[in-house]
Amino acid sequence: MKKKSYSYKDSGVDIDRANEAKKKMKELVASTFNKNVLSELGNFGGMFALSGFDFKDPVLVSSADGVGTKLKVAFLMDKHDTVGEDLVNHCVNDILVQGAFPLFFLDYIATGKLNVDTVVDIVKGLSRGCRNNNMVLIGGETAEMPDFYSEGEYDLAGVIVGIVERNRVIDGNNIVEGDILFGLSSSGLHTNGYTLARKIFFDHLKLKVDDYVKELGTTVGEELLKVHKSYLKTLKPAIERSIIKGLAHITGGGLLENIPRILPEGVSCLIKRGSWDVLPVFKFLQERGNIEEMEMYRVFNMGIGMVVIVGKEDGDKFLDTLKGEKVFELGKVVKGNREVILNG
């Protein structure tokens, strides 16, 4: 009796399907390339030349992150062409707070059974985000792992590398009492607080992704899939003019836990409630979920995606650099122990 011959495909991993996905992704990835890219998609490593940059003492800045449970909403919507852009923009903002501008990005997509169309849609978002931020999608990994992920689900993560002149690194060390806090508006939840938001929308209120919510002016799914904003183009002029003393990307931990990360010893930030527009989605979640106010400020961005700290003498200069961005004066730096104080 002839013994059965097993293949990788029999175990759930389809190499041919993976090759088809790579073939379809190639043009999308190549659309982000520039003259500094020295490798092609499919090489073991991505090569990026640093020639052509006018730096005297360059510092590379890197960060890694994921999209989190926002992906659960993408699964429910069967819409996968925005989460890649979320990831890119989130990572861009993370290195921007140190004054770094992005150079290149690498992604990691892991799934149970590889769906070619889904992966291509993810890469559409990744490549669009990279192009919008003048960055190269230089490589990545797509892993098919049967029995590890539920059918139709995947995880998405990425690594970014950027560059900044050493003497222009923004580290918050020169923040002093009297400096001004400005806040740049967010587009929604961005990529944080989704586990709690999903619990309220789907478990507590029994809403579906296609349900229209009057208070939000859109459906649940459309609200929750709003793309995480990148603040690169908005803040680049002020960063290049060395106007900014400190930047805080408002992610997990909200205003209360992210701003102290950039404060030196001896100061705190006094923020006035009502000094900015809290987006309807946060008011809805707080009221319908009966969430305490301090919990809201620890979990969500509350309508502020980036906090900017400038000297009181540079407030007008900073505002002059902004074009079309909604900005609010949130408060000021005071004496304290590296914390955020809410008043009003």
Secondary structure, DSSP 8 states (H G I E B T S, - for coil): -------TGGGT--HHHHHHHHHHHHHHHHTT--TTB---TTSSS--B--TT---SSEEEEEEEEE-TTHHHHHHHHT--SSHHHHHHHHHHHHHHTTT-EEEEEEEEEEESS--HHHHHHHHHHHHHHHHHTT-EEEEEEEEE-TTTS-TT-EEEEEEEEEEEEGGG---STT--TT-EEEEEE-SSSTTSSHHHHHIIIIIIS---TT-EETTTTEEHHHHHT------HHHHHHHHHTT-EEEEEE--TTHHHHHGGGG--TTEEEEEETTSS---HHHHHHHHHHT--HHHHHHHS-TTEEEEEEE-GGGHHHHHHH-SS--EEEEEEEEESSS-EEEE-
